[in-house]
């Protein structure tokens, strides 16, 4: 016994009915969702939004500092990062000094000094 084409339980319409329309609707919903998300950039670009972001970021940084100072392990990691930053600064200065020395040597050899 042939029962016909399969139907959707929610609509009781054949499952092949309106496929093109549902794809268009899905594409339109997807486009609207993307436009809604993209509109957030316009909101975020306003001065009040930027001030809010700056305020929250400042408070977060303050809280992170408080947490680091109260946690011995975090203190140790922060100390390591500070030491690495210090070494990086020393390395940058060494590179600058080497560059200047080489530049002066090259000028002397070229008779420019």
VEXKOLLUM-134107 format. One record per residue (C-alpha): residue number from 1; x, y, z; residue in one letter. Coordinates in nm, 2 decimals. Last residue first. Layout:
N
<node><n>NUM</n><u>X</u><v>Y</v><w>Z</w><res>A</res></node>
...
END
This chain:
113
<node><n>113</n><u>8.44</u><v>6.15</v><w>1.06</w><res>X</res></node>
<node><n>112</n><u>8.34</u><v>6.05</v><w>0.70</w><res>X</res></node>
<node><n>111</n><u>8.67</u><v>5.87</v><w>0.62</w><res>X</res></node>
<node><n>110</n><u>8.49</u><v>5.56</v><w>0.50</w><res>X</res></node>
<node><n>109</n><u>8.65</u><v>5.36</v><w>0.77</w><res>X</res></node>
<node><n>108</n><u>8.55</u><v>5.61</v><w>1.03</w><res>X</res></node>
<node><n>107</n><u>8.19</u><v>5.61</v><w>0.91</w><res>X</res></node>
<node><n>106</n><u>8.18</u><v>5.23</v><w>0.91</w><res>X</res></node>
<node><n>105</n><u>8.32</u><v>5.23</v><w>1.26</w><res>X</res></node>
<node><n>104</n><u>8.06</u><v>5.49</v><w>1.38</w><res>X</res></node>
<node><n>103</n><u>7.77</u><v>5.28</v><w>1.23</w><res>X</res></node>
<node><n>102</n><u>7.91</u><v>4.97</v><w>1.39</w><res>X</res></node>
<node><n>101</n><u>7.93</u><v>5.14</v><w>1.73</w><res>X</res></node>
<node><n>100</n><u>7.58</u><v>5.28</v><w>1.69</w><res>X</res></node>
<node><n>99</n><u>7.43</u><v>4.95</v><w>1.59</w><res>X</res></node>
<node><n>98</n><u>7.61</u><v>4.78</v><w>1.88</w><res>X</res></node>
<node><n>97</n><u>7.47</u><v>5.04</v><w>2.12</w><res>X</res></node>
<node><n>96</n><u>7.12</u><v>5.00</v><w>1.99</w><res>X</res></node>
<node><n>95</n><u>7.14</u><v>4.62</v><w>2.01</w><res>X</res></node>
<node><n>94</n><u>7.26</u><v>4.64</v><w>2.37</w><res>X</res></node>
<node><n>93</n><u>6.97</u><v>4.88</v><w>2.46</w><res>X</res></node>
<node><n>92</n><u>6.72</u><v>4.63</v><w>2.31</w><res>X</res></node>
<node><n>91</n><u>6.89</u><v>4.34</v><w>2.50</w><res>X</res></node>
<node><n>90</n><u>6.87</u><v>4.54</v><w>2.83</w><res>X</res></node>
<node><n>89</n><u>6.50</u><v>4.61</v><w>2.76</w><res>X</res></node>
<node><n>88</n><u>6.44</u><v>4.24</v><w>2.69</w><res>X</res></node>
<node><n>87</n><u>6.62</u><v>4.14</v><w>3.01</w><res>X</res></node>
<node><n>86</n><u>6.40</u><v>4.38</v><w>3.21</w><res>X</res></node>
<node><n>85</n><u>6.09</u><v>4.24</v><w>3.04</w><res>X</res></node>
<node><n>84</n><u>6.20</u><v>3.89</v><w>3.12</w><res>X</res></node>
<node><n>83</n><u>6.26</u><v>3.98</v><w>3.49</w><res>X</res></node>
<node><n>82</n><u>5.91</u><v>4.14</v><w>3.50</w><res>X</res></node>
<node><n>81</n><u>5.76</u><v>3.83</v><w>3.35</w><res>X</res></node>
<node><n>80</n><u>5.94</u><v>3.61</v><w>3.61</w><res>X</res></node>
<node><n>79</n><u>5.81</u><v>3.84</v><w>3.89</w><res>X</res></node>
<node><n>78</n><u>5.46</u><v>3.82</v><w>3.76</w><res>X</res></node>
<node><n>77</n><u>5.48</u><v>3.44</v><w>3.76</w><res>X</res></node>
<node><n>76</n><u>5.61</u><v>3.44</v><w>4.12</w><res>X</res></node>
<node><n>75</n><u>5.33</u><v>3.68</v><w>4.23</w><res>X</res></node>
<node><n>74</n><u>5.08</u><v>3.45</v><w>4.06</w><res>X</res></node>
<node><n>73</n><u>5.21</u><v>3.16</v><w>4.26</w><res>X</res></node>
<node><n>72</n><u>5.20</u><v>3.36</v><w>4.58</w><res>X</res></node>
<node><n>71</n><u>4.84</u><v>3.49</v><w>4.53</w><res>X</res></node>
<node><n>70</n><u>4.74</u><v>3.81</v><w>4.71</w><res>X</res></node>
<node><n>69</n><u>4.95</u><v>4.05</v><w>4.49</w><res>X</res></node>
<node><n>68</n><u>4.83</u><v>3.88</v><w>4.17</w><res>X</res></node>
<node><n>67</n><u>4.47</u><v>3.91</v><w>4.27</w><res>X</res></node>
<node><n>66</n><u>4.50</u><v>4.28</v><w>4.34</w><res>X</res></node>
<node><n>65</n><u>4.68</u><v>4.34</v><w>4.01</w><res>X</res></node>
<node><n>64</n><u>4.40</u><v>4.15</v><w>3.83</w><res>X</res></node>
<node><n>63</n><u>4.15</u><v>4.37</v><w>4.00</w><res>X</res></node>
<node><n>62</n><u>4.32</u><v>4.69</v><w>3.89</w><res>X</res></node>
<node><n>61</n><u>4.35</u><v>4.55</v><w>3.53</w><res>X</res></node>
<node><n>60</n><u>3.97</u><v>4.47</v><w>3.54</w><res>X</res></node>
<node><n>59</n><u>3.89</u><v>4.81</v><w>3.67</w><res>X</res></node>
<node><n>58</n><u>4.08</u><v>4.98</v><w>3.39</w><res>X</res></node>
<node><n>57</n><u>3.93</u><v>4.75</v><w>3.13</w><res>X</res></node>
<node><n>56</n><u>3.58</u><v>4.82</v><w>3.26</w><res>X</res></node>
<node><n>55</n><u>3.64</u><v>5.20</v><w>3.24</w><res>X</res></node>
<node><n>54</n><u>3.81</u><v>5.18</v><w>2.90</w><res>X</res></node>
<node><n>53</n><u>3.52</u><v>4.98</v><w>2.76</w><res>X</res></node>
<node><n>52</n><u>3.27</u><v>5.22</v><w>2.90</w><res>X</res></node>
<node><n>51</n><u>3.46</u><v>5.52</v><w>2.76</w><res>X</res></node>
<node><n>50</n><u>3.47</u><v>5.34</v><w>2.42</w><res>X</res></node>
<node><n>49</n><u>3.09</u><v>5.29</v><w>2.44</w><res>X</res></node>
<node><n>48</n><u>3.03</u><v>5.65</v><w>2.52</w><res>X</res></node>
<node><n>47</n><u>3.26</u><v>5.77</v><w>2.24</w><res>X</res></node>
<node><n>46</n><u>3.09</u><v>5.56</v><w>1.97</w><res>X</res></node>
<node><n>45</n><u>3.28</u><v>5.29</v><w>1.78</w><res>X</res></node>
<node><n>44</n><u>3.13</u><v>5.01</v><w>1.99</w><res>X</res></node>
<node><n>43</n><u>2.78</u><v>5.10</v><w>1.86</w><res>X</res></node>
<node><n>42</n><u>2.89</u><v>5.09</v><w>1.50</w><res>X</res></node>
<node><n>41</n><u>3.08</u><v>4.77</v><w>1.55</w><res>X</res></node>
<node><n>40</n><u>2.76</u><v>4.62</v><w>1.71</w><res>X</res></node>
<node><n>39</n><u>2.58</u><v>4.68</v><w>1.38</w><res>X</res></node>
<node><n>38</n><u>2.79</u><v>4.39</v><w>1.24</w><res>X</res></node>
<node><n>37</n><u>2.62</u><v>4.14</v><w>1.47</w><res>X</res></node>
<node><n>36</n><u>2.28</u><v>4.26</v><w>1.38</w><res>X</res></node>
<node><n>35</n><u>2.37</u><v>4.25</v><w>1.01</w><res>X</res></node>
<node><n>34</n><u>2.50</u><v>3.89</v><w>1.05</w><res>X</res></node>
<node><n>33</n><u>2.18</u><v>3.78</v><w>1.22</w><res>X</res></node>
<node><n>32</n><u>1.97</u><v>3.95</v><w>0.95</w><res>X</res></node>
<node><n>31</n><u>2.18</u><v>3.77</v><w>0.68</w><res>X</res></node>
<node><n>30</n><u>2.13</u><v>3.44</v><w>0.85</w><res>X</res></node>
<node><n>29</n><u>1.75</u><v>3.49</v><w>0.88</w><res>X</res></node>
<node><n>28</n><u>1.74</u><v>3.59</v><w>0.51</w><res>X</res></node>
<node><n>27</n><u>1.94</u><v>3.28</v><w>0.42</w><res>X</res></node>
<node><n>26</n><u>1.71</u><v>3.06</v><w>0.62</w><res>X</res></node>
<node><n>25</n><u>1.41</u><v>3.22</v><w>0.46</w><res>X</res></node>
<node><n>24</n><u>1.55</u><v>3.16</v><w>0.12</w><res>X</res></node>
<node><n>23</n><u>1.63</u><v>2.80</v><w>0.21</w><res>X</res></node>
<node><n>22</n><u>1.28</u><v>2.76</v><w>0.34</w><res>X</res></node>
<node><n>21</n><u>1.13</u><v>2.89</v><w>0.01</w><res>X</res></node>
<node><n>20</n><u>1.34</u><v>2.66</v><w>-0.20</w><res>X</res></node>
<node><n>19</n><u>1.23</u><v>2.36</v><w>0.00</w><res>X</res></node>
<node><n>18</n><u>0.86</u><v>2.46</v><w>-0.02</w><res>X</res></node>
<node><n>17</n><u>0.71</u><v>2.12</v><w>-0.04</w><res>X</res></node>
<node><n>16</n><u>0.96</u><v>1.83</v><w>-0.05</w><res>X</res></node>
<node><n>15</n><u>0.87</u><v>1.72</v><w>0.30</w><res>X</res></node>
<node><n>14</n><u>0.51</u><v>1.70</v><w>0.21</w><res>X</res></node>
<node><n>13</n><u>0.30</u><v>1.91</v><w>0.44</w><res>X</res></node>
<node><n>12</n><u>0.18</u><v>1.80</v><w>0.78</w><res>X</res></node>
<node><n>11</n><u>0.34</u><v>2.12</v><w>0.91</w><res>X</res></node>
<node><n>10</n><u>0.50</u><v>1.99</v><w>1.23</w><res>X</res></node>
<node><n>9</n><u>0.51</u><v>1.62</v><w>1.14</w><res>X</res></node>
<node><n>8</n><u>0.67</u><v>1.69</v><w>0.80</w><res>X</res></node>
<node><n>7</n><u>0.53</u><v>1.46</v><w>0.54</w><res>X</res></node>
<node><n>6</n><u>0.67</u><v>1.17</v><w>0.34</w><res>X</res></node>
<node><n>5</n><u>0.53</u><v>1.12</v><w>0.00</w><res>X</res></node>
<node><n>4</n><u>0.23</u><v>0.89</v><w>-0.06</w><res>X</res></node>
<node><n>3</n><u>0.11</u><v>0.60</v><w>0.16</w><res>X</res></node>
<node><n>2</n><u>0.15</u><v>0.33</v><w>-0.11</w><res>X</res></node>
<node><n>1</n><u>0.00</u><v>0.00</v><w>0.00</w><res>X</res></node>
END
